[in-house]
């Protein structure tokens, strides 16, 4: 196997720096930057939303005068427009950077190649190492999806037995998956802007749906309950422990008095009427898009899971398999409802990745509907 070149090492470092922004950049992308002069790193930076300054600016500031004539390795095309900060391209040019290496263009229509063009016009050499493009895109998949479709990336997550069951008919104490698998789920929650469940799950489990990684976030994880009749108990953990991060999505058939009571307890109530007297999941996804939430994770029961799949709301699945079998016709499958009546109509899942969770578990990631290549 060929040893990595210095250039590959620097590009790898920029991508690794970007990952330090996990949970800290939304609605912006994660970006890492490395300034290299004569084979030595003279500046490093990564973006956090609260920190405001972009990765490139932080790396250039650390490099100082050493940036002149140097190469900038960055995980995403530098911006060329005014947002909360001036364009990074202007700072790169002013710093005297001679070459920029970035694996992929920014999908934001305000950038979309303009950053590269502006650098080239100023005499800065630009290189796009295509071998890192896939990794760079997946690093910011919710951002790319949002910019391409105008909607958040929706992930359906569930813990499932080997025979496809998520719930036993009589007693559901205990866990399908191990503590190690559940820790993986917490990291997945940390990577999302919002999480959703149904009122049935709340009534059965009195769940919290919090991000328990202990890692910093730039915005609270928005916890959403689909609750057409507003049955969310006032003494539930979600209500009593809300910090303005819980929202109940209901219908116009719910009690106005109940809405006021929940709102007085700090729960936001959103009325979205859908078909059959149920809440409108697609309408909720549209609302999240308006509020610039880049990603939504669904952790719900059989009915909500099928509603999400059948409505076309799901983009990605993440199924955690425990080495167990429940069997029987009464144990609930991961997706209930009417289902598809013919094999030919089954919902296809593409680009499958299996994530091993030793010693005996695994997670299956796949895409139902995602913008561009995964």
C-alpha positions as CSV (number, residue, x, y, z in Angstrom):
1,X,0.0,0.0,0.0
2,X,1.4,3.4,-1.0
3,X,2.3,5.7,1.9
4,X,0.3,9.0,2.0
5,X,2.0,12.0,0.6
6,X,2.4,15.2,2.6
7,X,-0.4,16.8,0.6
8,X,-2.7,14.0,1.5
9,X,-1.8,14.3,5.2
10,X,-2.6,18.0,5.1
11,X,-6.0,17.4,3.4
12,X,-6.7,14.7,5.9
13,X,-5.9,17.1,8.7
14,X,-8.3,19.7,7.3
15,X,-11.1,17.1,7.2
16,X,-10.3,16.0,10.7
17,X,-10.3,19.6,12.0
18,X,-13.8,20.1,10.4
19,X,-15.1,17.2,12.5
20,X,-14.2,19.1,15.6
21,X,-17.2,21.3,14.8
22,X,-19.7,18.4,15.2
23,X,-22.9,19.8,16.7
24,X,-21.4,23.4,16.7
25,X,-22.0,24.8,13.2
26,X,-25.7,24.4,12.2
27,X,-27.1,25.9,10.1
28,X,-23.6,26.3,8.6
29,X,-21.4,23.5,7.4
30,X,-18.4,22.0,9.3
31,X,-15.2,23.3,7.8
32,X,-11.5,22.8,8.7
33,X,-8.5,24.6,7.3
34,X,-4.7,24.2,7.4
35,X,-2.2,26.7,6.1
36,X,1.1,25.1,5.0
37,X,4.4,26.9,4.1
38,X,7.4,24.9,2.9
39,X,6.0,21.7,4.1
40,X,5.2,22.9,7.7
41,X,1.8,23.7,9.1
42,X,1.7,27.3,10.2
43,X,-2.0,27.8,10.8
44,X,-5.0,25.7,11.7
45,X,-8.7,26.5,12.2
46,X,-12.2,25.1,12.2
47,X,-15.6,26.7,12.2
48,X,-18.1,26.9,15.0
49,X,-21.3,29.0,14.7
50,X,-21.0,30.6,18.0
51,X,-17.3,31.6,17.3
52,X,-18.6,33.3,14.1
53,X,-15.2,33.4,12.2
54,X,-14.8,30.8,9.5
55,X,-12.1,28.1,9.5
56,X,-10.1,29.9,6.9
57,X,-10.0,33.1,8.9
58,X,-8.9,31.3,12.1
59,X,-6.1,29.5,10.2
60,X,-4.9,32.7,8.5
61,X,-4.9,34.6,11.7
62,X,-2.7,31.9,13.3
63,X,-0.4,31.8,10.3
64,X,0.1,35.6,10.3
65,X,2.8,36.8,7.8
66,X,3.7,33.1,7.1
67,X,0.5,32.8,5.0
68,X,2.2,34.8,2.2
69,X,3.1,32.3,-0.6
70,X,1.6,29.4,1.4
71,X,-0.9,26.7,0.5
72,X,-4.4,26.6,2.2
73,X,-6.0,23.2,2.5
74,X,-9.7,23.6,3.3
75,X,-12.4,20.9,3.5
76,X,-15.0,23.1,1.5
77,X,-14.9,25.8,-1.1
78,X,-14.2,29.2,0.6
79,X,-17.2,31.6,0.7
80,X,-17.3,34.5,-1.7
81,X,-20.3,36.5,-0.3
82,X,-21.1,38.6,2.7
83,X,-23.1,36.8,5.4
84,X,-22.4,37.2,9.1
85,X,-18.8,37.7,8.1
86,X,-17.0,39.1,5.0
87,X,-16.0,36.7,2.2
88,X,-13.2,34.3,3.1
89,X,-11.9,34.6,-0.5
90,X,-11.1,38.3,0.2
91,X,-9.1,37.4,3.3
92,X,-7.3,34.6,1.4
93,X,-6.3,36.9,-1.4
94,X,-5.2,39.7,1.0
95,X,-3.1,37.2,3.1
96,X,-1.1,36.4,-0.1
97,X,-2.0,32.7,-0.2
98,X,-0.6,31.2,-3.4
99,X,-2.6,28.0,-3.7
100,X,-5.9,26.7,-2.3
101,X,-6.7,23.0,-2.2
102,X,-10.3,22.0,-1.5
103,X,-12.1,18.8,-2.5
104,X,-15.6,20.1,-3.2
105,X,-17.6,23.2,-4.1
106,X,-20.0,24.8,-1.6
107,X,-23.6,23.9,-2.6
108,X,-24.9,27.2,-1.3
109,X,-26.2,29.0,-4.3
110,X,-24.5,32.2,-3.0
111,X,-21.2,30.4,-3.5
112,X,-21.4,27.4,-5.8
113,X,-18.1,27.8,-7.5
114,X,-17.9,31.5,-7.3
115,X,-15.3,31.3,-4.5
116,X,-13.0,29.2,-6.7
117,X,-13.6,31.6,-9.6
118,X,-12.8,34.6,-7.5
119,X,-9.5,33.1,-6.3
120,X,-8.4,32.1,-9.8
121,X,-9.2,35.6,-11.0
122,X,-6.8,37.0,-8.3
123,X,-4.1,34.6,-9.5
124,X,-4.5,32.0,-6.7
125,X,-4.0,28.5,-7.9
126,X,-7.0,26.2,-7.1
127,X,-6.9,22.4,-6.9
128,X,-9.8,20.0,-6.3
129,X,-8.6,16.6,-5.1
130,X,-11.5,14.5,-6.3
131,X,-10.5,11.5,-4.1
132,X,-11.7,13.4,-1.0
133,X,-15.0,14.8,-2.5
134,X,-17.2,11.9,-1.3
135,X,-15.9,12.2,2.3
136,X,-16.2,15.9,2.3
137,X,-19.8,15.8,1.1
138,X,-20.8,13.1,3.6
139,X,-19.2,15.1,6.4
140,X,-21.8,17.8,5.7
141,X,-24.6,15.7,4.2
142,X,-27.4,17.6,6.0
143,X,-26.0,20.9,4.6
144,X,-25.7,19.6,1.1
145,X,-29.1,18.0,1.2
146,X,-30.7,21.2,2.6
147,X,-29.0,23.4,-0.1
148,X,-30.0,21.0,-2.9
149,X,-33.6,20.4,-1.8
150,X,-34.6,23.2,0.5
151,X,-35.6,20.7,3.2
152,X,-33.8,19.1,6.2
153,X,-32.3,15.6,5.9
154,X,-34.8,13.3,7.7
155,X,-33.3,10.1,9.3
156,X,-35.5,7.3,10.5
157,X,-33.8,5.5,13.4
158,X,-35.0,2.4,15.2
159,X,-33.6,-0.4,17.4
160,X,-34.8,-3.7,15.9
161,X,-34.5,-7.5,16.5
162,X,-33.1,-9.8,13.9
163,X,-36.6,-10.7,12.9
164,X,-37.7,-7.1,12.4
165,X,-39.5,-6.3,15.6
166,X,-39.3,-3.2,17.7
167,X,-41.8,-3.9,20.5
168,X,-43.1,-7.0,22.4
169,X,-46.9,-7.4,23.0
170,X,-46.9,-7.6,26.8
171,X,-43.8,-6.2,28.4
172,X,-41.1,-3.9,26.9
173,X,-38.8,-3.4,29.9
174,X,-35.2,-3.7,29.0
175,X,-33.4,-2.9,25.7
176,X,-33.2,-4.5,22.3
177,X,-29.6,-3.2,21.8
178,X,-26.6,-2.9,24.1
179,X,-25.2,0.0,26.0
180,X,-22.5,0.4,23.3
181,X,-25.1,0.6,20.5
182,X,-27.2,3.1,22.5
183,X,-24.1,5.3,22.9
184,X,-23.8,5.3,19.1
185,X,-27.4,6.5,19.0
186,X,-26.6,9.3,21.3
187,X,-23.8,10.5,18.9
188,X,-26.3,10.3,16.1
189,X,-28.7,12.5,18.1
190,X,-25.9,14.9,18.7
191,X,-25.4,15.3,15.0
192,X,-29.1,16.3,14.5
193,X,-30.9,19.6,14.9
194,X,-34.3,18.1,15.8
195,X,-35.7,14.8,17.0
196,X,-39.3,13.5,16.6
197,X,-41.5,10.9,18.2
198,X,-45.2,10.1,18.5
199,X,-47.5,10.6,21.5
200,X,-47.8,6.8,21.9
201,X,-44.1,6.5,22.6
202,X,-44.2,9.3,25.2
203,X,-47.3,7.8,26.9
204,X,-45.6,4.3,27.0
205,X,-42.1,5.3,27.9
206,X,-42.2,8.8,29.4
207,X,-39.1,9.4,27.3
208,X,-36.9,12.5,27.3
209,X,-35.3,12.4,23.8
210,X,-32.4,14.4,24.9
211,X,-28.8,14.5,23.6
212,X,-26.9,12.8,26.4
213,X,-23.4,12.8,24.9
214,X,-22.4,15.7,27.1
215,X,-20.9,17.4,24.1
216,X,-21.4,21.1,23.4
217,X,-24.1,22.1,20.8
218,X,-24.6,25.5,19.1
219,X,-28.4,25.1,19.2
220,X,-30.6,23.0,21.5
221,X,-31.9,19.7,20.1
222,X,-35.5,20.5,19.3
223,X,-37.7,17.7,20.7
224,X,-40.9,17.2,18.8
225,X,-44.0,15.2,19.7
226,X,-46.7,14.4,17.1
227,X,-49.9,14.7,19.2
228,X,-53.1,15.2,17.3
229,X,-55.3,15.5,20.4
230,X,-52.7,17.1,22.7
231,X,-52.5,14.2,25.2
232,X,-49.0,15.1,26.2
233,X,-49.1,14.7,30.0
234,X,-48.3,17.8,32.1
235,X,-46.3,15.7,34.5
236,X,-44.3,13.9,31.7
237,X,-40.5,14.4,31.7
238,X,-40.7,16.2,28.4
239,X,-43.0,18.9,29.9
240,X,-41.5,19.2,33.4
241,X,-37.9,19.3,32.1
242,X,-38.4,21.5,29.0
243,X,-36.0,24.4,28.5
244,X,-37.9,25.9,25.6
245,X,-36.8,22.9,23.5
246,X,-40.0,20.9,23.3
247,X,-42.7,21.3,20.6
248,X,-46.0,19.5,20.3
249,X,-47.4,19.3,16.8
250,X,-51.2,19.0,16.9
251,X,-54.4,19.5,14.8
252,X,-57.1,22.1,14.9
253,X,-59.3,19.5,16.6
254,X,-57.3,19.7,19.8
255,X,-58.4,21.7,22.8
256,X,-57.5,25.4,22.7
257,X,-57.4,25.4,26.5
258,X,-55.0,22.5,26.4
259,X,-52.8,24.4,24.0
260,X,-52.6,27.4,26.3
261,X,-51.8,25.2,29.3
262,X,-48.9,23.5,27.5
263,X,-47.6,26.8,26.3
264,X,-47.7,28.2,29.8
265,X,-45.4,25.3,30.8
266,X,-42.9,26.3,28.1
267,X,-44.0,23.9,25.4
268,X,-44.4,25.3,21.9
269,X,-47.5,24.2,20.1
270,X,-47.7,24.0,16.3
271,X,-51.1,23.3,14.6
272,X,-50.6,21.4,11.4
273,X,-53.7,19.5,10.0
274,X,-52.9,16.5,7.9
275,X,-55.0,13.8,6.2
276,X,-57.4,11.6,8.3
277,X,-57.4,14.0,11.2
278,X,-53.7,13.4,11.9
279,X,-50.9,15.8,12.1
280,X,-49.1,16.8,8.9
281,X,-45.6,15.4,8.9
282,X,-44.7,16.8,5.5
283,X,-45.9,20.2,6.7
284,X,-43.7,19.9,9.8
285,X,-40.7,19.1,7.6
286,X,-41.5,22.3,5.6
287,X,-41.7,24.3,8.8
288,X,-38.3,23.0,10.0
289,X,-36.9,24.1,6.6
290,X,-38.3,27.6,7.1
291,X,-36.6,27.7,10.5
292,X,-33.3,26.5,9.0
293,X,-33.1,23.2,10.8
294,X,-30.8,21.1,8.6
295,X,-31.6,17.6,10.0
296,X,-34.5,15.7,11.7
297,X,-34.2,12.3,13.4
298,X,-37.3,10.2,13.9
299,X,-37.3,7.9,16.9
300,X,-40.9,6.6,17.1
301,X,-43.2,3.7,17.1
302,X,-44.5,1.5,14.4
303,X,-47.4,3.8,13.2
304,X,-45.3,7.0,13.0
305,X,-42.5,5.1,11.3
306,X,-44.8,3.9,8.5
307,X,-46.4,7.4,8.2
308,X,-43.0,8.9,7.7
309,X,-42.0,6.3,5.1
310,X,-45.3,6.3,3.2
311,X,-45.4,10.1,3.1
312,X,-42.0,10.3,1.4
313,X,-40.6,12.3,4.3
314,X,-37.7,9.9,5.1
315,X,-34.4,10.4,3.3
316,X,-32.1,8.0,5.3
317,X,-32.6,5.0,7.6
318,X,-30.4,4.0,10.5
319,X,-31.5,0.6,11.9
320,X,-29.7,-0.8,15.0
321,X,-30.0,-4.6,15.1
322,X,-29.8,-6.5,18.4
323,X,-28.9,-10.2,18.4
324,X,-32.4,-11.2,19.5
325,X,-35.6,-12.8,18.1
326,X,-39.1,-12.0,19.4
327,X,-41.2,-13.9,16.8
328,X,-45.0,-14.0,16.9
329,X,-47.6,-12.1,15.1
330,X,-48.4,-9.6,17.9
331,X,-44.9,-8.2,18.3
332,X,-44.8,-4.9,16.4
333,X,-42.7,-4.5,13.2
334,X,-40.6,-1.4,12.7
335,X,-43.3,0.0,10.3
336,X,-46.9,-0.8,10.8
337,X,-49.9,0.7,9.0
338,X,-51.3,-0.8,5.9
339,X,-47.8,-1.3,4.4
340,X,-47.2,-2.1,0.7
341,X,-49.4,-4.9,-0.5
342,X,-47.0,-6.2,-3.2
343,X,-43.3,-7.0,-3.2
344,X,-43.0,-5.0,-6.4
345,X,-44.1,-1.9,-4.5
346,X,-41.6,-2.2,-1.6
347,X,-39.8,1.0,-0.7
348,X,-36.2,0.6,-2.1
349,X,-33.2,1.5,0.1
350,X,-29.9,2.4,-1.7
351,X,-26.2,2.8,-0.8
352,X,-26.2,0.5,2.2
353,X,-23.5,0.8,4.8
354,X,-23.2,-1.7,7.6
355,X,-21.6,-0.3,10.8
356,X,-20.3,-3.1,13.0
357,X,-20.9,-2.7,16.8
358,X,-18.9,-5.5,18.4
359,X,-19.3,-8.1,19.6
360,X,-22.6,-9.1,18.1
361,X,-24.5,-6.0,16.9
362,X,-24.6,-3.8,13.8
363,X,-26.3,-0.8,12.4
364,X,-27.6,-0.5,8.8
365,X,-27.5,2.9,7.2
366,X,-29.1,3.4,3.8
367,X,-30.8,6.1,1.7
368,X,-34.4,6.2,0.6
369,X,-34.4,9.6,-0.9
370,X,-31.4,11.9,-0.8
371,X,-30.2,14.8,-3.0
372,X,-27.3,13.8,-5.2
373,X,-24.8,11.1,-4.4
374,X,-24.5,9.7,-0.9
